[in-house]
Amino acid sequence: MMNSALVARLATVPGLVRAGISHWDMKTRLPLHPLSVETAYGDPRLLHDLAVPGATFAERLGVEVIVGAETGGIPLAAAVALAADLPSAFVRKPGYVGHEDHEPRIRGAAVAGRRVLLVDDAVAQGTALEAFAAELRAEGAILVAAFTVVDMRAVAGSVTPTARRLPIESIATYLDVLSAATEQGVLEPKVHQLAVDALVNHWPDNDPRWNLLVTTPNAA
């Protein structure tokens, strides 16, 4: 069950939810700036409270190692590991080039033959999740689930097989966070309404409704 008070605290972290049209990877048009989930890690009490559900999830699944996804998942994974009293490690971001030949992709506790929980700040299409899962399995880890702060799969254009099949538990969905941000006065209701419509219905770049979003207060 979603903890509405925790989601409200998350949604009101300064800079986490920001109005304004932007672009993801310089291509996909977005009705809001991408969530800056990592800004929530600056508050130690909030970081701890975000980690506790992950620790509970890990205990329920019999997890043996908490693994943070580079980079946004590493601080949260450390907090989850502390809350669960479990060993931790982190897995390198896809495309990482090390300083040494054959530099290990996973640092920290050993994962081979052990049940691991992958931790990241968010999941959307699941492309990064797919790559991290492949790295873990190549090291002999038994990936049982993932834990994230925000689940964005409902507004993703497509979802990878791993993101569909792997059990994933999150603090909130992206739409939950936007609703909480609106309730707390971070977003204007009209901006919220237009942004959700754009996200859920995947407005094309030539949709005239983008102009409404641009001219709506606090959307610039």
Residue, then its C-alpha position, 0 to 999 in steps of 0.5 A: m500500500m502506498n504511503s501517501a505521507l512519504v510520497a508527499r514528502l518526496a514530491t515536495v523535495p526542492g527541485l525534484v518536480r519542475a514545471g517546464i517543457s523539456h527533452w529526454d536525451m535531446k529527442t523525446r519531448l516531455p511536458l515537465h523536466p525529468l524527475s531529479v530523484e537523487t535530490a531526495y537523497g540529500d535529506p538523511r531522514l527522507l533517505h532512510d524512510l525511502a529505504v525502509p520499504g526496500a528493506t522490508f521487500a528484501e526481507r520478504l524475498g529472502v534477499e542476501v545482497i543489495v545491489g545499487a545501479e550506478t549512479g542513481g541507485i547507489p545511495l539508496a542501495a546503501a541505505v536499504a542495506l543498512a536498514a536491512d542489515l545486509p551486504s551491499a554492492f553496486v553494478r556499473k552503468p552500461g558502457y562504463v570503461g574502467h581504468e584497468d583491463h578486466e575491471p569488475r563490473i560489480r564492486g562490493a559484496a560477492v554476488a555469485g550464487r546469492r539472491v540479490l535485490l537491484v536498487d535504482d532511483a526509477v524505472a521507465q522503459g527498463t532499458a537500463l534495468e535490462a542491462f544491469a540484470a544482464e551484468l548481474r546474471a553474468e556474475g552468477a547472481i540470482l536476481v530476484a527483484a528490483f526496488t525503485v523510488v519511482d515507477m514510470r512504466a505506466v507512461a513509457g512508450s514500451v517496456t522491456p521483457t525484464a521490466r515486465r517480468l521481474p518483480i518491481e516494488s516502488i515508493a510511488t508511480y510517476l503519476d502518484v508523485l505528480s498528483a502529490a506535487t499538485e496537492q502540495g502546491v508544487l505544480e499548478p492544477k492546469v499544468h498537472q492536467l496537461a502534463v498527465d494528458a501528454l504523458v499518458n497519451h504520448w502527444p506527438d511533437n506537432d500536437p497543438r496542445w503543447n502551446l497550451l502547456v507553454t502558456t500555462p502559468n509555471a509551465a515555462 
